[in-house]
Amino acid sequence: MNILIPIGGAFCVIALAFQLASTIAVTLRFRRPNVVEHDGAGVSILRPVCGVENFIEETLQSTYVLDYPRYEILFCVAKADDPVIPLIKRLIAAHPNVAAKLLIGDSTISTNPKLNNLVKGWHASRYEWVLMADSNVLMPKNQLQRMRAAWREDTGIVCSPPAGSVPENLWAALECAFLNTYQARWQCFADSIGLGFAQGKAMLWRREVLDAAGGVEALARGIA
């Protein structure tokens, strides 16, 4: 019984050390500037949409006010009778200065409906950089610059961990608390020490990298 006390104490010390180390590393990480000067490269933004979600107009609208000089938006919808289509058409009409298209159709290359919805967008996109961003992602104005700034020569994909906002009930508030603290800190810490990860809320690809691996269809090898 007595041996459990030093074991428990050692565990608590190690756990606290990891917590402090991750907190300090992530704090220092966000003190460094993380932007990239525009080099003329365009970005194609694919937004898979299905149905009218909470705050859907605000999240899709955020795609139109990005502080980036050259990009296009491709809204991907699987079915022609989706109730979100009138909203997308209204947004496109309200921003004629931003290149945007509505693409309708579905490709059954996998059991993942979002991937099936995105295939047409990938093939219709025209730029070397492609960002896949979920419909409920409220994009900050500098998202493209910050994600591109994270790209290195040996990078395969850049992901942006989500931050929860505007919870409408207790369970949503708990999810936001988890996303914005524990998960975000450990994901950023893992990346800081070279442990990469892929998370599907916002994924930036360089076309030649994914094409070399078999194109967007290659993602069908994994269900997620």
Secondary structure in CASP SS format (residue, H / E / C, confidence):
PFRMAT SS
TARGET T0000
AUTHOR 0000-0000-0000
METHOD secondary structure of the structure
MODEL  1
M C 1.00
N C 1.00
I C 1.00
L H 1.00
I H 1.00
P H 1.00
I H 1.00
G H 1.00
G H 1.00
A H 1.00
F H 1.00
C H 1.00
V H 1.00
I H 1.00
A H 1.00
L H 1.00
A H 1.00
F H 1.00
Q H 1.00
L H 1.00
A H 1.00
S H 1.00
T H 1.00
I H 1.00
A H 1.00
V H 1.00
T H 1.00
L H 1.00
R H 1.00
F C 1.00
R C 1.00
R C 1.00
P C 1.00
N C 1.00
V C 1.00
V C 1.00
E C 1.00
H C 1.00
D C 1.00
G C 1.00
A C 1.00
G C 1.00
V E 1.00
S E 1.00
I E 1.00
L E 1.00
R E 1.00
P E 1.00
V E 1.00
C C 1.00
G C 1.00
V C 1.00
E C 1.00
N C 1.00
F C 1.00
I H 1.00
E H 1.00
E H 1.00
T H 1.00
L H 1.00
Q H 1.00
S H 1.00
T H 1.00
Y H 1.00
V H 1.00
L C 1.00
D C 1.00
Y C 1.00
P C 1.00
R C 1.00
Y E 1.00
E E 1.00
I E 1.00
L E 1.00
F E 1.00
C E 1.00
V E 1.00
A C 1.00
K C 1.00
A C 1.00
D C 1.00
D C 1.00
P C 1.00
V C 1.00
I H 1.00
P H 1.00
L H 1.00
I H 1.00
K H 1.00
R H 1.00
L H 1.00
I H 1.00
A H 1.00
A H 1.00
H C 1.00
P C 1.00
N C 1.00
V C 1.00
A E 1.00
A E 1.00
K E 1.00
L E 1.00
L E 1.00
I E 1.00
G C 1.00
D C 1.00
S C 1.00
T C 1.00
I C 1.00
S C 1.00
T C 1.00
N C 1.00
P H 1.00
K H 1.00
L H 1.00
N H 1.00
N H 1.00
L H 1.00
V H 1.00
K H 1.00
G H 1.00
W H 1.00
H H 1.00
A H 1.00
S C 1.00
R C 1.00
Y C 1.00
E C 1.00
W E 1.00
V E 1.00
L E 1.00
M E 1.00
A E 1.00
D C 1.00
S C 1.00
N C 1.00
V C 1.00
L C 1.00
M C 1.00
P C 1.00
K C 1.00
N C 1.00
Q H 1.00
L H 1.00
Q H 1.00
R H 1.00
M H 1.00
R H 1.00
A H 1.00
A C 1.00
W C 1.00
R C 1.00
E C 1.00
D C 1.00
T C 1.00
G C 1.00
I C 1.00
V E 1.00
C E 1.00
S C 1.00
P C 1.00
P C 1.00
A C 1.00
G C 1.00
S C 1.00
V C 1.00
P C 1.00
E C 1.00
N C 1.00
L H 1.00
W H 1.00
A H 1.00
A H 1.00
L H 1.00
E H 1.00
C H 1.00
A H 1.00
F H 1.00
L H 1.00
N H 1.00
T H 1.00
Y H 1.00
Q H 1.00
A H 1.00
R H 1.00
W H 1.00
Q H 1.00
C H 1.00
F H 1.00
A H 1.00
D H 1.00
S H 1.00
I C 1.00
G C 1.00
L C 1.00
G C 1.00
F C 1.00
A C 1.00
Q C 1.00
G C 1.00
K C 1.00
A E 1.00
M E 1.00
L E 1.00
W E 1.00
R E 1.00
R H 1.00
E H 1.00
V H 1.00
L H 1.00
D H 1.00
A H 1.00
A C 1.00
G C 1.00
G C 1.00
V H 1.00
E H 1.00
A H 1.00
L H 1.00
A H 1.00
R H 1.00
G C 1.00
I C 1.00
A C 1.00
END
